[in-house]
């Protein structure tokens, strides 16, 4: 990220509303709105997946990889419509498809605006990433039945970029079928939320349900690190009310699995 200008011209040209102090409640609401747009992409993808799998399940065979091609028009359209989303798709539960043990129907936006598939070797004899079932973006929705924000982490699976992955469980006929998910490059997320965090009266950081820092203006809580605090998972799930933890004020980003912590300094 670029540094802020210290010149008098730059300061004079900065709109007052861009530097005015804001409340923790206001920032938490803005973060929620930013990520809800990405979760809309996940929700739309999940609707398509469920409709597809329910249609296949009444046929003579179980779903196969070729069936998932029907998802592609919707995935392409969502990548084109939402600038914050860098990748989107369906990650199947092992054993769901009858022709392969595991599969990612995943599409990504290139820097030139093109949409391309993720071509991934999932052969356990050749690929270190063949078992994706231990990653937070898969385990959290599977185990909790809730939406999740995983990361930030270096996404060796898809892009080698520092990323967040937003995901939600896909269930068909009472059976967990996998997750619908969308990736957001961390640099894009930070560009969206850091100006807000910097306007808070104290240093601040955003954490996910695991306590991993997703964005921060606090040098004691670096992005990507795990931080101690209240039961973040309980705050994310509700109905626990935000309050205080040590010298921090705690705000839930209602409906989105992130928590904002703001220091008193």
N, C-alpha and C positions, 0 to 999 in steps of 0.2 A: 504494500500500500504506500501511496505517496504521503509525504509529510504535509502538515498544514502550513500555509504561507504565514510569515511573520511580518510581511511588509505592510505599511500603512494603507496602501491602495487596496490590497486584498481585504484588510479588516474593514475598511470603509464600505467596500462593495458587498460585504456579507449581510444578507437580510437579517434584521433583528430576530425574526422568528426562528432562524437557523441556529442561534446561539443562546436563546432564552432557556433558563432552567426549566425542566419538566419534572413531573412526578413519576414515581415508580409505577403507579397504576397506569398512567398514560403510556409509558414505554412498554409495559407488559402487554397492553392492548394492541399496540402497534406491531410488536413482535408476533403476537397471535395472528393478526390480520395478514402479515407477510407470509407466515407458514400455512395458514388455512388455504391460501391460494394454491400452494403446492399439494396440500392434502386433498383439495378438490380434484387434482389430477389423479391422485391415488384412488380416490373414491370412484371416479368415472371409470378408471381401468378395472377396478374390482367388479363393478356392475357388468362390464363386458365379459369378464372372465367367468363369472357365475352363470350368466346367460349361455355362454358357449359350452361350459361343462355340463350344465343341466340338459342342454340339447343333445350332446354326445352321449350322455349316460342312458338315454332312452333308446339308443341305437343298439346294433348287434355287437359292437366292439367298444372297448374302453378308449379313452382319449390317447392320441398319439401326437408326436411333435408337429406333424403336418396340419392337424386341426388348429393349432395355435396361430397359424398364419392369418386366420380371420381377425385376430386382434390388431394386426398391423396398421390398418387405416386409422383407427382411433389413436394408437400410440404415436403415429407420425403427426397427426393433427394436434395432439397435446404438446408435443415438443415444439411445434411451430407457433403455438398460441401463447406459451408461457416462457418468457425469457429466463426466469430463474431456474427452470428445470433443465438439467443437462442430460439426464437419462431417465427412462421410464420403462416399466415392463412387469412381467409375471415371473416369479421364481417358484418352481413347482416343489411340492413336498416329494421326497424320495418315494418311488413306487406309484406315483399318480399316473404316469404315462406308461403305456404297455410296451413301447418300443425302445425306451432308454431308461436308465435308472434315475437320472436327474436332468433338469433342463432349465435354462434361462431364456425366455422369450424377451430379449432386452434390446432396446434401440437407443441410440445416442445422437446428440446434436454435435456436428463438427464445428470447428471455428469458422468455416466458410458458409455455415448455414445448412449444409447437407445433413441428411439423416442416414445413419448407417447402423447395421446390426452389430451386436457384440458376438464375435466368433470366439468361443471359449472351449478349450479342451477339458472335458470333464471326466476323462478316463483316469481312474484312480491309480493306474500303473504309470501314468506319465505326467499327471498334473498335481501340484501341491494344493490346488484350490478346488479339487473335485468335491470335497465335502464342505459345503457352505452352510451346513445346518448349525454350526456353532457361532455364527456371526450374530451380533446383537440385533441387526435389522431383520433377522429370521427368527431368532429364539424369543425375543420379547413379544411380538405379535402371536407367535404360536403358543407360548406359555401363559400369557395374560389375556388373550382375546382382545387386546386393545391396540390402538395405534401407537407407533413408537417413532422417536427420533434417535438414530444411531450415529455416533461419532461426536466430533470430527475424528476422522482416521484417514490414513493413506489408503486409497481405494485401489489396491493392486489388482483386484478382480476386473475392474472396468476401465479405469482411466489413469491410474498412477497419480491422481490429483488428491489433495486434501479435501475431503468431502463430508457432507451430511447425507444420510439416507433416511427418508421418511417412508414408513411402511405400515401396512394394515393386513390383518389376517383375511384369508379367503376360505370360506367354509361352504361346502356343498353337501346337502343331505346329512348334516351333522358331522361331516368328516373334514378335518383340516386338509386343504388342498394346496396350500402354499401361501405366498404373500404377494400382494400388489405393492409396488414401491416406486419411488422417484428419487433421483440423486440431485443434490444441489452442491455446486462447488463452494467450498468454504469462502473463497475470495469474493464470490458473489453475495453470499449471505452476509459477510462482514460489511460489504459495501452498503447493504440495505439497512443494517441495524447499528453499526458502530457510531454513525452520527447521532443517533438517539441516545446511546449509552453515554456518550461524551457530554451530553447536556444534563445528565443527572447531577445532583448536588454532591454526590460521593462516587468513589470508584465502584465499578459494578462488574458482574459477570453473570452469564446465562449458563445453566447446567441442565443436563437431561436427567432422566429418571435414574440413571446409574451414578449420577454425580460427576459426569464428565463435562468439562467446560467447553461450551460451543462458541462463545465470544466473550471478550473481556477487555476492560480498561484498567484492571487491577494487576500490577506486576507480581502479586503474590498468588495469583490464580491464572496460570498461563493456559492458553487455548490448547485443548487436547489432553490436559492433565485431569486427574481425578481429584476431587475436593471433598473435604469432610463438611458435614452440615446436618440439617434435619433429615428426616426420612423423605428424600426427594420423590421416591416412587409413590408414597402415600399422598404427597402434595399434588403430584401429577394426576393421580386417580381421583382425588377428592374423597369425602367432603372436608378434609382437613383444611383449616383456615390458615392462610399465611399470617405471619406475625414477625417475631424476631428470633434470631439465633446468634448469641454472643453480641458482637457489635454490628450485626448485619440486619437490615430490614429485608423481609422475604415476600416476594410477590409471585403468585401463580399466573402463568399465561393461560387463562381459562380456556379449556378445551384442547390446548396444544401441550404436548408433553415436554415442556421446558419450564424452568423456574428462574426468576430473576432475583439476584441478591445484590443489595446496595449497602455500602459501608456508611457509617455515620460521619466520616471525615469530609 
